[in-house]
Amino acid sequence: MKIANLFKDIESNTIAAPIFEGAEYPWEVLSKISNFIIELGMNLPKDEYTMISENVWVANSAKVAPTAFIGSPAIIDKDAEVRHCAFIRGNAIVGKGAVVGNSTELKNVILFDKVQVPHYNYVGDSILGYKSHMGAGSITSNVKSDKTLVTIKRGDERVETGLKKMGAILGDEVEVGCNSVLNPGTVIGSHSNVYPLSMVRGYVPANSIYKKASEIIEKK
């Protein structure tokens, strides 16, 4: 579940690479996203990015639908696409070539380059690795029903995050099937697939196929 295992070549795959320096687990950076965006945005090349409103920077090569809402602070990186009625509430980094689709909602997130959340997704308090993809209607649930702090389950192990709000961490090139729910504290290792209509909780190893909680198989 460590940053080094979930994300490879961070320097090349996200403008947010510096935020991970000194951290061991990815959820450690969730509380730092807002301040990081503001500091980074102030130093972006003015000939490549435009500040369209206070603390919201959009790359000149990005495509943003006129019906999309982008709250502060946020960075929309080069060649990203923010489609019709996307709702970016703030504290969001949308990576190079990423797609934020129709009626998708983002809040306190880092989307690495080429991430796709293209249809009716909710992604909150989460980090999505390089080229990860969430199918239509799949969402992250970021608050437990009893409002207690999020604990990540890995077999018999319990890892305390100290966070009330944490959605999901997806490693590089994870595929999440349509209409799946990623419960608070879900961590999915790189190159894994989640079946449609799944309810996922806890840790899913890299290179796995998640069919259901009792059936997680290794890719061959």
Sequence and secondary structure as in RCSB ss.txt:
>XXXX:A:sequence
MKIANLFKDIESNTIAAPIFEGAEYPWEVLSKISNFIIELGMNLPKDEYTMISENVWVANSAKVAPTAFIGSPAI
IDKDAEVRHCAFIRGNAIVGKGAVVGNSTELKNVILFDKVQVPHYNYVGDSILGYKSHMGAGSITSNVKSDKTLV
TIKRGDERVETGLKKMGAILGDEVEVGCNSVLNPGTVIGSHSNVYPLSMVRGYVPANSIYKKASEIIEKK
>XXXX:A:secstr
  HHHH SSHHHH TTGGGGTT SSGGGGGGGHHHHHHHHHHTS TTTEEEEETTEEEETT EE TT EE SSEE
E TT EE TT EE SSEEE TT EEEET EEEEEEE TT EEEES EEEEEEE TT EE TT EE  B TT    
EEEETTEEEE   SB  EEE TT EE TT EE TTEEE TT EE TT EE SEE TTEEEEETTEEEE  
